[in-house]
Amino acid sequence: MHKKSTYFFVLLFLITFVKGWAQCAMCKAVVENGDVSMAEGVNNGITYLMVFPYLLIGALFYVIYRYKKKDKN
């Protein structure tokens, strides 16, 4: 089971990493009219904003995992 969960989290990371560089339509329109540094700033801002929900979900799964592991013992 440990290997399956490791593969799952690696796959999940790769999928979310690729999606992290996507932009909404309005952001894309603003960035196309600006310079390269502004585009990089928008991409970094989107990435930073998306980190926190994933951290919260990861913490929730960790708490559930610890709770389930505690019940088995």
CORNORGI-V15621 format. One record per residue. D_LAST is the distance of its C-alpha to the last C-alpha in Angstrom with 2 decimals. Layout:
d_last:D_LAST
d_last:D_LAST
This chain:
d_last:17.21
d_last:17.47
d_last:21.23
d_last:21.80
d_last:20.39
d_last:22.47
d_last:25.53
d_last:25.04
d_last:24.99
d_last:27.98
d_last:29.85
d_last:29.11
d_last:30.40
d_last:33.52
d_last:34.32
d_last:34.02
d_last:35.95
d_last:38.86
d_last:38.87
d_last:38.88
d_last:42.50
d_last:43.81
d_last:46.17
d_last:47.32
d_last:50.94
d_last:52.25
d_last:50.62
d_last:52.05
d_last:55.51
d_last:55.49
d_last:54.30
d_last:56.92
d_last:59.63
d_last:58.28
d_last:57.89
d_last:55.18
d_last:53.62
d_last:53.20
d_last:51.51
d_last:49.06
d_last:48.41
d_last:47.69
d_last:45.29
d_last:43.47
d_last:43.32
d_last:41.82
d_last:39.21
d_last:38.27
d_last:38.06
d_last:35.73
d_last:33.26
d_last:31.92
d_last:30.82
d_last:28.89
d_last:27.25
d_last:26.27
d_last:24.87
d_last:22.95
d_last:21.50
d_last:20.54
d_last:18.77
d_last:16.94
d_last:15.81
d_last:14.72
d_last:12.85
d_last:11.01
d_last:10.39
d_last:9.15
d_last:6.85
d_last:5.52
d_last:5.52
d_last:3.81
d_last:0.00
